[in-house]
Amino acid sequence: MTIRFKSLGSGSSGNATVVQARCGAQTVHLLIDCGLGIRELDKRLRAAGMLADQIDAVFVTHEHGDHIGCARQLALRERIPVYMSEGTYGAIGQPDFEGLLRLACDGLVFEVGGLQVRPFTVPHDAREPLQLTCTDGNTRLGVVTDLGHVTAHVLQELAACGTVLLECNHDEDLLRTSSYPPFLKRRVGGPYGHLANSAAAALAQSLRAAGHLRQVVAAHLSEQNNKPELARAALAQALDCGTDDVHVADGPSGSGWLDA
């Protein structure tokens, strides 16, 4: 089996990532977050060479609109199981998923085809937010796109990952001088908000020192408070590589297909 992934979009305008695992003749697709309108999701899937009926499961990290989006609509249309935490389900009002809801929680591994998915808790201003790693037994991909700070638990969960799709939400100087009102600056830059470039770089450096990390893809960049070149520079320094070696997933187009 091999794993590859593609961000369909990353940022406040909508987040969605497809993870593809291949095992012999079988191909499995996991959609992580669904923060787009259904028509836009269909459009971006087609651009990625896919159709929605190829998705085997959806994992929703938390209830914010740029992550949950059309998850229920997609699930009911395609009859796809949807995984989310009990807190997330409560936060969206406990709608009827017609038997397709699967409750996820920290550390409880589930399988989608041959792909093992391990959710874990993160500090973010949502009811019960989860991020995740997934593996085929050989390659491990981590996805952490919304967290206010890096905990020991986050480090432990990502330690074995060769690739991480990692939030680089803002540059601290740009956030400080931005037009955001003070309360929003405090929220974004606070311990339950979003990860700054410097914090993302420190996490990448720690994971690299652990000996497994090969690749980081910058994600969830703020349009107002960050620039791709700043995120690339911070991660390149942490990984001791060139800035051209660091991929960035943006809002309108996400990323290309990348091997995990």
N, C-alpha and C positions, 0 to 999 in steps of 0.2 A: 504494500500500500504506500502511496505517496500523498502528501498534503500540499495543496496550494490554496491561495486565497486572493480575494479581490475586494477592496473597498468600493462600494457603489456610491458613496458619498460620506463625508465626515465633517461635522461642524454643526453649528446651531441651526443651519438650514435643513438638517436631516442626516441621520446616521444609519448605515446598513452595510454589512460585510458578509460576503459569501465565502464559506470554507468548503472546499471540495476535497474529498478523500476517495482515492481509487484503490480497489482491491480486486485484482483479476478483471473480470468482465463487469463487476459492480462499481458504480459510481455513486457516492453519497454527497448530498449538499445540505449544509447547515447554514441558515440565515441568522446572523447575529444582529439583532435590532432591525426595526422596520419603520424607521422614522421618516417616511416619505408618503406622499399620496399614492394610491394604488396605481393610477395611470403612470405616474412618474417612475414608480418601482418597476412596473412592467417594461417601460421604455429602457430603463437602465439595465435590466436583466437581458433584454434583447441585444443591447449593445455589448454585453458581456458574453454573448453567444448562448444564452440560456432562455428558458421559459419558466414561468412561475410553477408550473406543475412538476418541475424537476426538483423542487425544494422538498426535502424529506422532513425537516423540522425547523421551527423558529425558536430562537432564544432571545428573550427580552431582558435587558440588563436592569431597567428601572422604568418608572412611570412617566418620565418627562416626555413631552410631545415629540421632541426631535429624536426619540429612541423608540417609542411605542407606535407612533404613527398609525399605519393601516394594518397592524398585526392581526387584529381580530377579523377584519374584513378579508384579509388574505387567507387566514386559516379557514374561515367558513366557506369561502369560495373554492379553495383547493383541497379542503379536508386534510389540513396539515396540523399535527400536534404542536402546541405552543408551550414552551417552558418559561416560567417566571417564578419569582419568590411569592410567598403568601402575602408579604407586605406590599409588593407591587400590585398583586391582584386586588387587594383591599383598596389601595390608593386609586385604582381606576374604577372603583364602584362595583366590583364583583359581577361583571357582565356574564351572560350565558355563552360559553364556548361550545355548547352542544357536545360535550364529552371529549373535547380536544385539549383541554387544559391539563398540563402536567406541572405540579408544584416542584420547584427546585429550591435547594438550600445549600448553605456553605458546606463544602467538603463531600457532598453526596454525588458520586459519579453516576452518570447515566450514559447510555450508548445510543448513537444514531448510526445504524448499520454497524460497520466496524470501527467507527470513530468514537473514542471515549472522551466525554466532556466532563470537566470538573469545575463547578462554580465555586467562587469564593467571595466573601464579603469585602467591601471597600468603604472608606469614609467618604460619603457624598450626601448632599442634602436631599435625600429621597427616603422613602419609607423602609425599604430593605433592599438596597442596591447590591447587585452581584456583577462581577466580571468573571472571566473564565479562562481556562486553558483547555486545549484539546490535543489528543495524541492518537497515533496509530500504533503505538508501542515502540516506535523508533524516533519519530520526529514529534516535537511538542511546540505548539503555537500558543502564545499568550495574547489575550486581548484585554487591554485596560485603557478605556477611553474616557472615563469620568471618575475622578477621585481628587480629593482636596489635598491629601498628603500620603506619603508612602509609609505604611506600617510594617512591622516585622512580619505580620501575617502575609501581606502582599509580597514582600521579598521572598518568603518561604515558598509561596505558591508559584512564583515565576522562576525560581532558581534553576529549574531544569529545562527552561525554554531555549530553543535555538533562535527563534524569531519572536519578537513582540511588536504588536500594533499598539503604540503607546501615545497617550495624550501629551501633547505639547501645546497647551491652550493659549498661554500668553507669555509675553516678555514683561518682566516686572516693571521696567522703566516705562514701557508703552502703556501699561495698565495704569500706572500711577499718574501719568500725564494725559490720559484719555478724557473724552467727554462724558464718560460714564458718571452717573451720580454717585456720591460717596457710599451710599448703602450697597450699591451694586458692585463697586470696587471691593468693598469688604467681603461681600458674598463670594465673588469670583476668586479673590486672592486668599480667602480664609481656609481653615483646615477641613471644611466640608464642601469646598467649591471645586476649583479646577487646578490642574497641575501646571506650574510654570515651566518654561524651558529649562531653567537651572535645576529644578527638582527632577524633571524627566531625565536630564543628563546624569544627575547623581545616581538615579536608579539604574540607568543603563550601565554606568561604570561599575556599580556593585555587582550587577548580573554578569558582566564581562569577567570580573575578577573571580566569579564562581566557576568559570570555565566552560560554560555551554553557549552563551549568547554569541550569535554570529551576525544578526541583522535586526535593526530597529526601523520601523516605519512610523514616522510622525503623523499623528492624527488629532482631530478635533481642534484645529488651530482657529483661534479667534480672528475674524476678518478685520476687526478694529485694533486689536491689542497684540497682534503678532504678525510676523512675516515669515514666509517659508525659508528664506535665507538665514534668518536668526535661529529657527529651529534646527535647520541642517547644521549650522556651525556649532551649536551647543552639543548636538549628538555626535557629530564627527569628532570633536575633541574628546568626548567621553569614550568613544569607540576606537580612537586612534586610526581613523580612516579619512578619506577624502570626502568633501561635502557631496560630490556626485554619487557617492556610494550610499547616501541616505535618501530613502524615498519619502515623499510627503503625500498623504491622502488629503485631498481638498473637498470642499463642499459640492461643487457642480459635477465633478467627474470622478472623484475618489482616487483610485490608483489603477494601475494595470494588474494583470494576473501575476502573482509573485509566488515563488516556491518557499515553503516554510522551512 
